[in-house]
Amino acid sequence: MTDTTARELNLYRRYFDLVAAGTKTIEVRVKYPHLADLAAGDIIRFRIKGTTETCDVRVKRVTEYCDFEALLDGEGPANVNPTATRERQLTNIRAIYPPEKEAFGALAIEIERTAAH
């Protein structure tokens, strides 16, 4: 793994701020084919779409779940978004990813801020 290549992913402002503050330690994604090789040690550069604001994190672990409910139960809602209830998070996640996307499966990506911002 080389630190020179970061995988860039877009993130909404409200989630970006939680990642930047270090309080959001689990990122939720649909198990798209382009994320199939994501692994511990990889670097993700989160970007707020349409801006130059970025935040780099290191992947600590990737765990696959059958759906978002199982992911929230397995990871703990506070790790995904410490500012929202489990029910609110489920509603928010499903507003981003409709049922046909959730059917791919869900990824819980445990992350930590890198030393260099």
Secondary structure as GFF3:
##gff-version 3
##sequence-region A 1 117
A	DSSP	beta_strand	7	10	.	.	.	ID=ss1
A	DSSP	alpha_helix	13	21	.	.	.	ID=ss2
A	DSSP	beta_strand	26	30	.	.	.	ID=ss3
A	DSSP	three_ten_helix	33	35	.	.	.	ID=ss4
A	DSSP	beta_strand	43	47	.	.	.	ID=ss5
A	DSSP	beta_strand	54	65	.	.	.	ID=ss6
A	DSSP	alpha_helix	68	75	.	.	.	ID=ss7
A	DSSP	alpha_helix	77	80	.	.	.	ID=ss8
A	DSSP	alpha_helix	86	96	.	.	.	ID=ss9
A	DSSP	alpha_helix	99	102	.	.	.	ID=ss10
A	DSSP	beta_strand	106	113	.	.	.	ID=ss11
###
